[in-house]
Amino acid sequence: MAGISQGDRRMKIEYDPVRDLLYLWFGVPGEKAASTVTVVPGLHADFDAAGKLIGIEALDASEILGGKVQFEVDLGQSRVEQAAAMDSCQVK
């Protein structure tokens, strides 16, 4: 299980090796879905009552992901990097 948080945006990754189930939470982990859409067999997208994507579930995850779960995350510029970039752009 891994978690990524940036401000009020959150993502939590859960993997259950016994059930071979991978779930990606966006927002509050444990939030109940108002609706679920099957993207392809074994891959489901969960939405809240407002239609916002709150999670993605992969059944038989090792089969879908080729037996290897690997993540790459690009969080963009950090606030420190943004501030440094803004400082370098100011006219002196």
LUMFIFI-440726 format. One record per residue: x, y negated, z negated of N, C-alpha, C, O in turn; residue in one letter; residue number from 1. Coordinates in pm, 1 decimal, decimal comma. Layout:
<recs>
[[X; Y; Z]; [X; Y; Z]; [X; Y; Z]; [X; Y; Z]; a; NUM]
...
</recs>
This chain:
<recs>
[[84,3; 117,1; 0,0]; [0,0; 0,0; 0,0]; [88,9; -123,5; 0,0]; [187,7; -129,0; -73,2]; m; 1]
[[54,7; -221,8; 81,0]; [130,9; -345,7; 88,2]; [33,4; -461,5; 89,7]; [-82,2; -446,2; 129,2]; a; 2]
[[80,3; -577,1; 46,7]; [-5,7; -694,3; 47,9]; [69,5; -815,2; 98,0]; [188,3; -831,7; 70,5]; g; 3]
[[0,2; -899,3; 171,5]; [57,1; -1021,7; 223,7]; [-39,2; -1132,8; 189,2]; [-159,8; -1119,5; 210,3]; i; 4]
[[12,7; -1243,1; 135,9]; [-73,7; -1355,0; 100,7]; [-7,9; -1484,8; 143,5]; [110,7; -1506,9; 118,9]; s; 5]
[[-84,7; -1568,8; 206,6]; [-35,3; -1700,6; 245,0]; [-150,5; -1797,5; 222,2]; [-247,1; -1799,9; 298,4]; q; 6]
[[-139,1; -1878,1; 115,2]; [-247,6; -1969,1; 81,3]; [-370,4; -1889,8; 44,6]; [-363,2; -1797,6; -36,6]; g; 7]
[[-484,9; -1925,1; 104,4]; [-606,5; -1851,2; 73,5]; [-632,4; -1738,5; 172,7]; [-734,9; -1670,8; 164,4]; d; 8]
[[-538,8; -1717,6; 267,6]; [-551,4; -1605,7; 360,8]; [-480,9; -1486,1; 300,8]; [-365,7; -1495,9; 258,6]; r; 9]
[[-549,4; -1373,6; 296,8]; [-491,1; -1253,7; 236,7]; [-510,0; -1135,5; 328,3]; [-606,5; -1126,5; 404,2]; r; 10]
[[-415,7; -1046,3; 318,8]; [-426,4; -920,2; 391,0]; [-370,6; -812,3; 300,8]; [-262,7; -828,3; 243,7]; m; 11]
[[-442,3; -703,9; 287,5]; [-397,1; -591,3; 206,8]; [-405,8; -466,9; 293,5]; [-505,2; -444,2; 362,4]; k; 12]
[[-301,5; -387,8; 288,9]; [-295,8; -265,7; 367,9]; [-299,5; -147,5; 273,2]; [-218,8; -138,4; 180,7]; i; 13]
[[-393,2; -57,2; 296,4]; [-402,8; 64,6; 215,1]; [-394,3; 185,9; 306,7]; [-454,6; 189,8; 414,0]; e; 14]
[[-318,2; 284,2; 261,9]; [-311,5; 410,1; 335,5]; [-333,7; 524,6; 237,8]; [-268,7; 531,8; 133,5]; y; 15]
[[-425,2; 613,3; 271,8]; [-454,9; 730,9; 191,6]; [-402,7; 852,2; 269,1]; [-466,1; 895,4; 365,4]; d; 16]
[[-287,2; 908,1; 228,1]; [-230,3; 1020,5; 303,7]; [-313,9; 1148,2; 294,1]; [-307,4; 1231,9; 384,1]; p; 17]
[[-391,3; 1164,8; 188,8]; [-474,6; 1284,1; 174,3]; [-585,0; 1284,4; 280,1]; [-611,3; 1386,2; 344,1]; v; 18]
[[-649,0; 1168,1; 297,1]; [-757,1; 1156,7; 396,3]; [-706,7; 1104,1; 531,2]; [-782,9; 1097,4; 627,6]; r; 19]
[[-577,1; 1066,5; 538,0]; [-516,9; 1009,0; 658,2]; [-598,6; 889,0; 706,5]; [-636,5; 879,4; 823,2]; d; 20]
[[-624,0; 798,6; 612,7]; [-707,4; 681,8; 636,4]; [-626,5; 555,2; 613,5]; [-563,2; 539,5; 509,1]; l; 21]
[[-628,4; 465,8; 710,0]; [-560,3; 336,8; 698,5]; [-667,1; 228,4; 698,2]; [-756,3; 228,3; 783,0]; l; 22]
[[-657,8; 135,5; 602,1]; [-754,0; 25,5; 597,0]; [-679,1; -105,3; 581,7]; [-593,0; -118,7; 494,7]; y; 23]
[[-711,8; -201,3; 665,8]; [-655,2; -335,4; 659,4]; [-764,4; -428,8; 607,4]; [-867,8; -447,0; 671,7]; l; 24]
[[-740,4; -487,0; 491,3]; [-835,4; -581,9; 432,0]; [-795,0; -722,8; 472,4]; [-677,0; -757,4; 466,4]; w; 25]
[[-890,2; -803,6; 512,9]; [-869,3; -946,1; 538,9]; [-961,2; -1019,6; 442,2]; [-1083,2; -1007,7; 452,7]; f; 26]
[[-905,7; -1094,3; 349,3]; [-989,1; -1160,5; 249,3]; [-982,4; -1086,2; 118,4]; [-873,7; -1051,1; 72,6]; g; 27]
[[-1096,5; -1061,5; 57,4]; [-1103,5; -1002,0; -75,5]; [-1114,0; -849,3; -64,7]; [-1214,1; -798,3; -14,4]; v; 28]
[[-1012,2; -775,9; -111,2]; [-1020,1; -629,9; -107,9]; [-1142,0; -579,6; -185,5]; [-1171,3; -627,4; -295,1]; p; 29]
[[-1211,1; -484,1; -128,1]; [-1329,4; -427,5; -192,5]; [-1459,5; -493,0; -151,0]; [-1567,2; -444,8; -186,3]; g; 30]
[[-1451,0; -603,3; -75,7]; [-1572,1; -672,1; -30,1]; [-1653,0; -575,8; 57,5]; [-1597,8; -507,6; 143,8]; e; 31]
[[-1782,8; -571,4; 34,0]; [-1870,0; -480,9; 108,7]; [-1902,2; -537,9; 246,6]; [-1929,0; -657,2; 261,3]; k; 32]
[[-1899,0; -452,2; 345,5]; [-1930,1; -492,8; 482,3]; [-2081,3; -500,6; 501,5]; [-2156,0; -415,8; 452,8]; a; 33]
[[-2124,9; -604,1; 573,3]; [-2265,8; -616,3; 609,7]; [-2292,6; -537,4; 737,7]; [-2403,5; -489,3; 760,8]; a; 34]
[[-2187,7; -525,0; 821,0]; [-2202,6; -446,8; 943,8]; [-2067,1; -389,1; 983,5]; [-1961,8; -443,0; 949,4]; s; 35]
[[-2072,9; -279,1; 1055,7]; [-1952,0; -211,4; 1104,2]; [-1968,9; -184,4; 1252,5]; [-2074,5; -139,1; 1296,8]; t; 36]
[[-1864,3; -212,3; 1328,7]; [-1865,1; -188,0; 1472,2]; [-1756,0; -85,6; 1503,5]; [-1642,2; -99,4; 1458,6]; v; 37]
[[-1791,5; 16,0; 1580,0]; [-1692,5; 113,6; 1624,5]; [-1621,7; 55,0; 1745,5]; [-1683,0; 33,4; 1850,0]; t; 38]
[[-1491,9; 29,3; 1730,9]; [-1411,9; -28,1; 1838,7]; [-1384,0; 80,5; 1941,7]; [-1411,8; 64,0; 2060,5]; v; 39]
[[-1329,5; 190,0; 1895,1]; [-1310,7; 313,7; 1970,5]; [-1333,1; 424,3; 1868,4]; [-1327,2; 397,2; 1748,4]; v; 40]
[[-1358,6; 547,8; 1910,7]; [-1377,2; 653,9; 1811,5]; [-1260,9; 659,0; 1712,5]; [-1144,8; 669,7; 1752,0]; p; 41]
[[-1293,6; 651,3; 1583,8]; [-1193,0; 656,7; 1478,7]; [-1139,9; 521,8; 1434,5]; [-1062,4; 514,6; 1339,2]; g; 42]
[[-1180,3; 413,6; 1502,4]; [-1135,0; 279,3; 1466,2]; [-1257,9; 189,6; 1450,7]; [-1333,5; 168,6; 1545,5]; l; 43]
[[-1276,0; 137,1; 1328,6]; [-1396,2; 60,6; 1296,4]; [-1360,6; -76,8; 1241,9]; [-1264,7; -91,9; 1166,1]; h; 44]
[[-1438,5; -176,6; 1281,1]; [-1421,2; -313,6; 1233,0]; [-1538,3; -347,1; 1141,5]; [-1654,0; -328,3; 1179,3]; a; 45]
[[-1509,1; -396,7; 1021,5]; [-1611,4; -434,9; 924,2]; [-1626,1; -586,1; 920,9]; [-1526,8; -658,9; 924,4]; d; 46]
[[-1750,4; -633,3; 914,3]; [-1782,1; -775,4; 913,0]; [-1869,0; -808,9; 792,5]; [-1948,6; -726,4; 747,7]; f; 47]
[[-1853,1; -932,3; 739,4]; [-1938,8; -976,7; 629,2]; [-2070,1; -1029,8; 688,2]; [-2090,2; -1025,6; 809,6]; d; 48]
[[-2158,3; -1079,3; 602,5]; [-2289,9; -1126,3; 645,8]; [-2280,8; -1246,1; 740,6]; [-2371,3; -1268,3; 820,9]; a; 49]
[[-2172,2; -1323,2; 731,7]; [-2153,2; -1439,0; 819,5]; [-2087,9; -1401,2; 952,8]; [-2068,1; -1487,1; 1038,8]; a; 50]
[[-2054,4; -1272,7; 969,8]; [-1992,8; -1227,1; 1093,4]; [-1841,6; -1236,6; 1096,7]; [-1779,6; -1218,5; 1201,5]; g; 51]
[[-1781,6; -1265,5; 980,0]; [-1635,8; -1275,9; 971,1]; [-1575,2; -1136,8; 953,5]; [-1624,7; -1055,9; 875,0]; k; 52]
[[-1467,0; -1110,0; 1027,9]; [-1397,0; -982,2; 1016,6]; [-1335,2; -971,1; 877,5]; [-1255,7; -1056,2; 837,5]; l; 53]
[[-1371,8; -865,9; 803,9]; [-1317,0; -848,2; 669,1]; [-1227,9; -726,0; 657,9]; [-1156,7; -710,3; 558,7]; i; 54]
[[-1230,7; -638,4; 758,9]; [-1145,4; -521,0; 750,2]; [-1148,7; -435,3; 874,5]; [-1242,3; -440,8; 954,2]; g; 55]
[[-1043,4; -355,2; 889,3]; [-1033,2; -258,9; 998,7]; [-996,0; -124,4; 937,4]; [-903,1; -114,9; 857,1]; i; 56]
[[-1068,8; -21,9; 975,9]; [-1046,7; 112,6; 923,5]; [-1004,9; 204,8; 1037,7]; [-1068,5; 208,2; 1143,0]; e; 57]
[[-897,4; 279,1; 1015,1]; [-851,2; 377,2; 1113,0]; [-860,6; 515,7; 1050,3]; [-788,1; 547,2; 955,9]; a; 58]
[[-950,8; 598,5; 1103,9]; [-962,5; 737,3; 1061,2]; [-858,3; 817,9; 1137,7]; [-826,2; 783,7; 1251,5]; l; 59]
[[-805,1; 923,1; 1078,5]; [-697,7; 1001,6; 1140,8]; [-586,4; 906,6; 1186,0]; [-541,3; 910,5; 1300,4]; d; 60]
[[-544,1; 821,9; 1093,0]; [-449,5; 714,1; 1123,1]; [-319,6; 763,7; 1184,7]; [-268,1; 701,0; 1277,3]; a; 61]
[[-265,3; 874,8; 1135,5]; [-138,5; 923,3; 1190,1]; [-152,9; 964,7; 1336,2]; [-58,0; 953,2; 1413,7]; s; 62]
[[-271,0; 1012,6; 1374,0]; [-295,7; 1049,4; 1513,4]; [-308,8; 923,8; 1599,6]; [-251,4; 916,3; 1708,3]; e; 63]
[[-384,1; 825,9; 1551,0]; [-404,4; 701,5; 1625,3]; [-273,4; 624,9; 1639,8]; [-244,9; 568,7; 1745,5]; i; 64]
[[-193,4; 623,0; 1532,1]; [-69,3; 545,4; 1531,4]; [53,0; 627,9; 1570,6]; [166,1; 582,1; 1554,9]; l; 65]
[[31,4; 748,0; 1620,9]; [143,1; 830,2; 1666,5]; [228,2; 886,1; 1554,9]; [346,7; 912,6; 1575,2]; g; 66]
[[170,2; 904,8; 1436,4]; [243,7; 963,6; 1324,9]; [338,2; 868,8; 1254,9]; [408,6; 909,1; 1162,3]; g; 67]
[[341,2; 743,9; 1296,9]; [433,9; 648,1; 1238,2]; [359,4; 518,1; 1212,1]; [299,0; 460,8; 1302,7]; k; 68]
[[364,1; 472,7; 1089,4]; [301,1; 345,9; 1054,9]; [412,0; 243,6; 1036,5]; [495,4; 256,8; 946,9]; v; 69]
[[412,7; 142,9; 1120,5]; [516,1; 40,0; 1116,5]; [447,9; -94,2; 1136,9]; [363,1; -108,9; 1225,0]; q; 70]
[[485,5; -192,6; 1054,6]; [423,6; -323,6; 1063,2]; [527,9; -430,3; 1087,6]; [638,6; -425,0; 1034,1]; f; 71]
[[491,2; -525,9; 1168,4]; [573,1; -643,9; 1188,8]; [481,4; -762,9; 1166,3]; [374,4; -771,8; 1226,5]; e; 72]
[[523,2; -854,1; 1079,8]; [438,6; -966,8; 1044,3]; [511,6; -1096,2; 1073,9]; [624,2; -1116,7; 1028,7]; v; 73]
[[447,2; -1183,4; 1149,7]; [500,3; -1316,6; 1176,4]; [408,2; -1415,7; 1107,7]; [294,9; -1436,1; 1151,1]; d; 74]
[[455,9; -1476,8; 1001,8]; [373,8; -1571,1; 925,6]; [392,5; -1714,6; 974,4]; [340,3; -1808,3; 914,0]; l; 75]
[[465,9; -1731,4; 1082,3]; [488,5; -1866,3; 1133,3]; [588,3; -1939,5; 1046,3]; [659,3; -1878,4; 966,4]; g; 76]
[[593,4; -2069,2; 1061,9]; [685,5; -2149,4; 982,5]; [638,7; -2158,2; 838,5]; [519,6; -2172,6; 811,0]; q; 77]
[[734,0; -2149,3; 747,0]; [701,2; -2169,8; 606,5]; [680,8; -2319,1; 583,9]; [716,0; -2400,7; 669,0]; s; 78]
[[624,9; -2353,8; 471,2]; [604,0; -2495,0; 439,2]; [736,2; -2569,4; 429,2]; [743,6; -2687,0; 465,1]; r; 79]
[[839,8; -2503,5; 381,4]; [972,1; -2565,7; 373,2]; [1023,4; -2595,4; 513,5]; [1074,7; -2704,3; 539,4]; v; 80]
[[1009,6; -2497,9; 604,8]; [1053,5; -2518,8; 742,9]; [972,8; -2629,1; 810,2]; [1028,6; -2708,3; 886,2]; e; 81]
[[841,9; -2635,9; 783,6]; [757,9; -2740,3; 840,5]; [801,7; -2877,6; 791,1]; [810,6; -2972,1; 869,5]; q; 82]
[[829,1; -2888,8; 661,4]; [872,2; -3016,0; 603,4]; [1006,3; -3058,6; 662,3]; [1025,9; -3176,2; 692,8]; a; 83]
[[1098,3; -2964,7; 678,4]; [1229,3; -2995,3; 735,8]; [1214,0; -3042,3; 879,9]; [1282,2; -3135,7; 922,1]; a; 84]
[[1126,3; -2979,6; 954,7]; [1103,8; -3018,6; 1094,0]; [1043,4; -3158,6; 1101,2]; [1079,9; -3237,6; 1188,2]; a; 85]
[[951,5; -3189,3; 1010,5]; [890,0; -3321,9; 1007,3]; [992,8; -3428,1; 969,8]; [993,2; -3537,0; 1027,2]; m; 86]
[[1080,9; -3397,1; 873,0]; [1183,9; -3491,3; 831,6]; [1279,3; -3522,9; 946,2]; [1322,2; -3637,2; 961,6]; d; 87]
[[1312,5; -3422,4; 1026,5]; [1407,0; -3443,7; 1136,0]; [1345,3; -3523,4; 1250,2]; [1417,5; -3578,1; 1333,5]; s; 88]
[[1211,0; -3530,7; 1254,8]; [1141,8; -3604,5; 1359,8]; [1115,0; -3750,4; 1322,9]; [1078,0; -3829,3; 1409,9]; c; 89]
[[1132,4; -3787,1; 1198,9]; [1101,5; -3923,4; 1154,8]; [1207,0; -4020,6; 1206,6]; [1326,5; -3991,1; 1210,7]; q; 90]
[[1157,4; -4138,4; 1246,2]; [1246,8; -4244,8; 1294,5]; [1311,2; -4311,5; 1173,0]; [1242,6; -4344,5; 1076,3]; v; 91]
[[1442,7; -4331,1; 1178,1]; [1513,8; -4390,7; 1066,3]; [1563,1; -4528,8; 1099,3]; [1625,6; -4593,7; 1015,5]; k; 92]
</recs>
